Amino acid sequence: MDPKLMIAMIAVVFVADFGLQFYQRKKRNKTLEKLTDLLAQKDFAAFDELVDAPETRKQFPIYNLNFLKLNEAFLKEDKKQIRKAFESFNGLRMNKLQKEALYKRGFYYFLSEEDKENTRVYYDLLKDLNIRDQETLDVMYDTYILKGYKYLDQIQKQCDEAEGDGKMAFYALLSDMYHNRGDEDKAREYENLIADIGEEIKEKTE
């Protein structure tokens, strides 16, 4: 075969393949936009229909679809559905970034629910990943699950270095740590500081 003809044929195939990929990517982005819009509108019936459609399942990896369903469960504030959504990831192959996103969602959700058993599960999973902000998880786990104050001095130092509204999160942590230590006067002191900042923010927005 003429080399020029072969090159031309390869070029045609490449252009056609590129065009197909571009079309599929555009179609996938349009579907994702529609799914996120339906979630924002809390149109759960339409979301369920679209996310479970055969064409949608062809366009996206199962991890992405399951994560969207997890977001839906959170928006619905359906505790039973949230647990079921977390279970849907069992057995899925995930890369480190996917695991970190999922495990952090699980850790903070079950922490907020004061579910010690499941918080511990996701805490251990995150420790195995060796993530950068492990220390933050350690502080949260010690304070709210173990009811400790191991990191009191460290958080106090960070609070002293923080500025403005940035102190509020530290005040909340310090208040809970002092509660755990049994120092109610100190705990109330930080609760009052939180209230003061809340009033300042309220005045600025009025």
PyMOL commands that set and color helices and strands:
alter all, ss='L'
color gray80, all
select helices_A, chain A and resi 3-40+44-51+54-59+62-76+79-87+96-112+116-129+134-144+152-161+164-181+184-205
alter helices_A, ss='H'
color red, helices_A
deselect
rebuild
show_as cartoon
